[in-house]
Amino acid sequence: MSSRLNLIRNLLLTEKQVFVNDLSRRFQVSTVTIRKDLAILEDEGIALRVYGGAALAEKAFPPSYEDVSDSLPALLAEKACGEIKDGDNIFLGSGRTCCCLAKLLNRFSRLSVVTNNITALNDLLKNDVRLYLLGGEVTSTDGKTLFSSPENPDAFTDNIYVSKAFTSISGIDLQAGLTVHSKVSAHIYRHLSSICRSWYLMADHTKFDQIAMYPVASLKDIRYLITDRLPDAYRDAADACGIQIR
């Protein structure tokens, strides 16, 4: 059921409205089952029940993420949830996409979360997680989200290891690789591949062919790429590097 629920969540985020009969045919289950799924999503605050189906709840995400330009972070966060299981130990990066993901972690139990995402702390503290916050300089690149970075990157890599890391990125370029706008966050990104088993990079289509100030990693350093739309050239590069697309 969880797989079907995740797919329905994604449909709500992209299409804004779903219909019971359509979902019943699509997933080959009864309309009663679909109505139960929609009731669960309504309880989560994601769906609003309407005649014949459900619509995306206006307050499914915080006000700063409700405008059209911020609908993509919410969509990528939903996709990322499909890669998380109860009991996982993960690193959660900074930025709007990771803030959206933090709000969804209440779906899981017994998580251990290492993060430098200060803005997401309130949401993480409400969840069933063991929380570890990285210290260091506090900064922001978008004026909305705050993050910190350890002053000693070696201490960061020597004392932490997680199974999965989820981050966003400022820019992806076939030659420049992965780049970020903040020198502070560059410390973490440059060491991520050495402190996690699998790096999940969340990047919407606007990040491709973009180059920020600080290079931090190459494409081959990530294991999974979570995106809404992937240009053909990057799909070929991902295949060559063994990157799995989500």
JOMOWO-V556059 format. One record per residue. N is the residue number from 1. SS is DSSP state (alpha for helix, beta for strand, coil for the rest). NEAR is the number of other ideal C-beta (glycine too) atoms within 12 Angstrom. D_LAST is the distance of its C-alpha to the last C-alpha in Angstrom with 2 decimals. Layout:
n=N ss=SS near=NEAR d_last=D_LAST
n=N ss=SS near=NEAR d_last=D_LAST
This chain:
n=1 ss=coil near=15 d_last=19.39
n=2 ss=alpha near=17 d_last=16.81
n=3 ss=alpha near=14 d_last=13.95
n=4 ss=alpha near=25 d_last=15.96
n=5 ss=alpha near=33 d_last=16.68
n=6 ss=alpha near=30 d_last=13.13
n=7 ss=alpha near=26 d_last=12.68
n=8 ss=alpha near=41 d_last=16.07
n=9 ss=alpha near=39 d_last=15.31
n=10 ss=alpha near=30 d_last=12.54
n=11 ss=alpha near=31 d_last=15.20
n=12 ss=alpha near=38 d_last=17.79
n=13 ss=alpha near=35 d_last=16.06
n=14 ss=alpha near=21 d_last=15.53
n=15 ss=alpha near=20 d_last=18.70
n=16 ss=coil near=24 d_last=20.88
n=17 ss=beta near=24 d_last=22.62
n=18 ss=beta near=37 d_last=22.20
n=19 ss=beta near=25 d_last=25.02
n=20 ss=alpha near=29 d_last=26.03
n=21 ss=alpha near=17 d_last=27.14
n=22 ss=alpha near=18 d_last=24.06
n=23 ss=alpha near=34 d_last=21.81
n=24 ss=alpha near=24 d_last=24.36
n=25 ss=alpha near=14 d_last=24.20
n=26 ss=alpha near=19 d_last=20.43
n=27 ss=alpha near=23 d_last=20.02
n=28 ss=coil near=11 d_last=23.48
n=29 ss=coil near=22 d_last=24.90
n=30 ss=coil near=15 d_last=28.01
n=31 ss=alpha near=21 d_last=28.42
n=32 ss=alpha near=13 d_last=29.79
n=33 ss=alpha near=21 d_last=26.55
n=34 ss=alpha near=34 d_last=24.60
n=35 ss=alpha near=25 d_last=27.26
n=36 ss=alpha near=23 d_last=26.85
n=37 ss=alpha near=37 d_last=23.10
n=38 ss=alpha near=36 d_last=24.00
n=39 ss=alpha near=20 d_last=26.74
n=40 ss=alpha near=24 d_last=24.39
n=41 ss=alpha near=36 d_last=22.23
n=42 ss=alpha near=25 d_last=25.57
n=43 ss=alpha near=18 d_last=26.69
n=44 ss=coil near=28 d_last=23.63
n=45 ss=coil near=21 d_last=24.67
n=46 ss=coil near=39 d_last=21.63
n=47 ss=beta near=34 d_last=23.42
n=48 ss=beta near=24 d_last=26.95
n=49 ss=beta near=26 d_last=28.60
n=50 ss=beta near=18 d_last=30.31
n=51 ss=coil near=11 d_last=32.33
n=52 ss=coil near=18 d_last=30.29
n=53 ss=beta near=29 d_last=26.96
n=54 ss=beta near=35 d_last=25.40
n=55 ss=beta near=24 d_last=24.51
n=56 ss=beta near=34 d_last=22.34
n=57 ss=coil near=25 d_last=24.73
n=58 ss=coil near=17 d_last=25.96
n=59 ss=coil near=15 d_last=25.89
n=60 ss=coil near=31 d_last=22.54
n=61 ss=coil near=34 d_last=21.82
n=62 ss=coil near=25 d_last=24.55
n=63 ss=alpha near=11 d_last=26.68
n=64 ss=alpha near=19 d_last=25.40
n=65 ss=alpha near=35 d_last=21.92
n=66 ss=coil near=19 d_last=23.27
n=67 ss=coil near=16 d_last=23.93
n=68 ss=alpha near=11 d_last=21.86
n=69 ss=alpha near=15 d_last=20.83
n=70 ss=alpha near=28 d_last=19.24
n=71 ss=alpha near=27 d_last=17.31
n=72 ss=alpha near=31 d_last=14.12
n=73 ss=alpha near=41 d_last=14.17
n=74 ss=alpha near=41 d_last=14.60
n=75 ss=alpha near=40 d_last=11.68
n=76 ss=alpha near=44 d_last=9.26
n=77 ss=alpha near=47 d_last=11.37
n=78 ss=alpha near=39 d_last=11.00
n=79 ss=alpha near=35 d_last=7.25
n=80 ss=alpha near=43 d_last=8.28
n=81 ss=alpha near=40 d_last=11.07
n=82 ss=coil near=27 d_last=9.34
n=83 ss=coil near=30 d_last=9.19
n=84 ss=coil near=40 d_last=12.87
n=85 ss=coil near=18 d_last=15.95
n=86 ss=coil near=17 d_last=19.62
n=87 ss=coil near=16 d_last=21.46
n=88 ss=coil near=32 d_last=18.73
n=89 ss=beta near=30 d_last=20.03
n=90 ss=beta near=45 d_last=17.76
n=91 ss=beta near=41 d_last=18.36
n=92 ss=beta near=50 d_last=17.59
n=93 ss=coil near=49 d_last=18.16
n=94 ss=coil near=45 d_last=20.02
n=95 ss=coil near=45 d_last=19.51
n=96 ss=alpha near=40 d_last=18.78
n=97 ss=alpha near=46 d_last=15.08
n=98 ss=alpha near=46 d_last=16.09
n=99 ss=alpha near=40 d_last=19.12
n=100 ss=alpha near=41 d_last=17.18
n=101 ss=alpha near=49 d_last=15.22
n=102 ss=alpha near=44 d_last=18.69
n=103 ss=alpha near=36 d_last=20.00
n=104 ss=alpha near=40 d_last=17.61
n=105 ss=alpha near=37 d_last=18.44
n=106 ss=alpha near=23 d_last=21.55
n=107 ss=alpha near=31 d_last=19.66
n=108 ss=coil near=28 d_last=19.87
n=109 ss=coil near=16 d_last=23.00
n=110 ss=coil near=17 d_last=24.31
n=111 ss=beta near=34 d_last=21.71
n=112 ss=beta near=28 d_last=22.94
n=113 ss=beta near=39 d_last=21.66
n=114 ss=beta near=37 d_last=22.75
n=115 ss=beta near=44 d_last=22.47
n=116 ss=coil near=44 d_last=24.29
n=117 ss=beta near=42 d_last=23.21
n=118 ss=coil near=32 d_last=26.63
n=119 ss=coil near=36 d_last=25.74
n=120 ss=coil near=39 d_last=23.49
n=121 ss=alpha near=29 d_last=26.33
n=122 ss=alpha near=16 d_last=27.91
n=123 ss=alpha near=28 d_last=24.83
n=124 ss=alpha near=33 d_last=24.13
n=125 ss=alpha near=18 d_last=27.81
n=126 ss=coil near=15 d_last=27.70
n=127 ss=coil near=29 d_last=25.15
n=128 ss=coil near=19 d_last=25.83
n=129 ss=beta near=31 d_last=24.85
n=130 ss=beta near=21 d_last=26.78
n=131 ss=beta near=28 d_last=26.41
n=132 ss=beta near=25 d_last=27.15
n=133 ss=beta near=28 d_last=27.64
n=134 ss=coil near=36 d_last=27.96
n=135 ss=coil near=19 d_last=31.12
n=136 ss=coil near=25 d_last=32.16
n=137 ss=beta near=22 d_last=32.56
n=138 ss=beta near=23 d_last=31.18
n=139 ss=beta near=24 d_last=29.91
n=140 ss=coil near=24 d_last=27.75
n=141 ss=coil near=27 d_last=26.25
n=142 ss=coil near=24 d_last=25.83
n=143 ss=coil near=10 d_last=28.88
n=144 ss=coil near=22 d_last=26.98
n=145 ss=coil near=34 d_last=25.17
n=146 ss=coil near=30 d_last=26.93
n=147 ss=beta near=41 d_last=25.90
n=148 ss=beta near=30 d_last=27.89
n=149 ss=beta near=37 d_last=27.83
n=150 ss=coil near=30 d_last=30.03
n=151 ss=coil near=16 d_last=32.99
n=152 ss=coil near=17 d_last=32.98
n=153 ss=alpha near=27 d_last=29.61
n=154 ss=alpha near=15 d_last=31.20
n=155 ss=alpha near=18 d_last=31.87
n=156 ss=alpha near=30 d_last=28.25
n=157 ss=alpha near=23 d_last=27.06
n=158 ss=alpha near=13 d_last=30.04
n=159 ss=alpha near=17 d_last=29.65
n=160 ss=coil near=29 d_last=25.96
n=161 ss=coil near=23 d_last=23.33
n=162 ss=beta near=33 d_last=20.21
n=163 ss=beta near=25 d_last=17.65
n=164 ss=beta near=36 d_last=14.64
n=165 ss=beta near=43 d_last=14.70
n=166 ss=beta near=51 d_last=12.82
n=167 ss=beta near=47 d_last=14.04
n=168 ss=coil near=45 d_last=14.01
n=169 ss=coil near=49 d_last=15.89
n=170 ss=coil near=38 d_last=18.73
n=171 ss=beta near=30 d_last=18.16
n=172 ss=beta near=40 d_last=16.43
n=173 ss=beta near=25 d_last=18.77
n=174 ss=coil near=23 d_last=18.98
n=175 ss=coil near=15 d_last=22.37
n=176 ss=coil near=23 d_last=22.42
n=177 ss=beta near=30 d_last=19.05
n=178 ss=beta near=42 d_last=17.90
n=179 ss=beta near=31 d_last=20.67
n=180 ss=beta near=39 d_last=21.79
n=181 ss=coil near=28 d_last=24.77
n=182 ss=coil near=32 d_last=26.38
n=183 ss=alpha near=23 d_last=28.34
n=184 ss=alpha near=29 d_last=28.25
n=185 ss=alpha near=44 d_last=24.49
n=186 ss=alpha near=30 d_last=24.55
n=187 ss=alpha near=30 d_last=26.25
n=188 ss=alpha near=46 d_last=23.32
n=189 ss=alpha near=44 d_last=20.58
n=190 ss=coil near=28 d_last=22.83
n=191 ss=coil near=32 d_last=23.05
n=192 ss=alpha near=41 d_last=19.61
n=193 ss=alpha near=29 d_last=18.69
n=194 ss=alpha near=22 d_last=22.03
n=195 ss=alpha near=33 d_last=21.76
n=196 ss=beta near=34 d_last=18.44
n=197 ss=beta near=19 d_last=17.14
n=198 ss=beta near=32 d_last=13.46
n=199 ss=beta near=41 d_last=12.53
n=200 ss=beta near=44 d_last=9.36
n=201 ss=beta near=52 d_last=9.85
n=202 ss=beta near=40 d_last=9.27
n=203 ss=coil near=47 d_last=10.64
n=204 ss=coil near=34 d_last=11.47
n=205 ss=alpha near=20 d_last=13.07
n=206 ss=alpha near=22 d_last=16.44
n=207 ss=alpha near=35 d_last=15.81
n=208 ss=beta near=31 d_last=15.69
n=209 ss=coil near=19 d_last=19.22
n=210 ss=coil near=24 d_last=20.42
n=211 ss=coil near=22 d_last=22.53
n=212 ss=coil near=25 d_last=23.75
n=213 ss=coil near=18 d_last=26.84
n=214 ss=beta near=26 d_last=25.74
n=215 ss=beta near=25 d_last=23.70
n=216 ss=beta near=38 d_last=21.97
n=217 ss=beta near=34 d_last=19.73
n=218 ss=coil near=25 d_last=18.55
n=219 ss=alpha near=35 d_last=15.16
n=220 ss=alpha near=19 d_last=15.94
n=221 ss=alpha near=31 d_last=16.24
n=222 ss=coil near=39 d_last=12.58
n=223 ss=coil near=28 d_last=10.66
n=224 ss=beta near=32 d_last=7.00
n=225 ss=beta near=43 d_last=6.00
n=226 ss=beta near=43 d_last=4.67
n=227 ss=coil near=34 d_last=6.55
n=228 ss=coil near=28 d_last=8.54
n=229 ss=coil near=20 d_last=9.97
n=230 ss=coil near=26 d_last=10.15
n=231 ss=coil near=24 d_last=13.77
n=232 ss=alpha near=12 d_last=14.83
n=233 ss=alpha near=17 d_last=16.46
n=234 ss=alpha near=30 d_last=13.50
n=235 ss=alpha near=21 d_last=11.53
n=236 ss=alpha near=15 d_last=14.72
n=237 ss=alpha near=26 d_last=14.97
n=238 ss=alpha near=29 d_last=11.57
n=239 ss=alpha near=17 d_last=12.73
n=240 ss=alpha near=14 d_last=16.06
n=241 ss=alpha near=25 d_last=14.94
n=242 ss=coil near=16 d_last=12.93
n=243 ss=coil near=30 d_last=9.69
n=244 ss=beta near=20 d_last=6.62
n=245 ss=beta near=25 d_last=3.78
n=246 ss=coil near=30 d_last=0.00
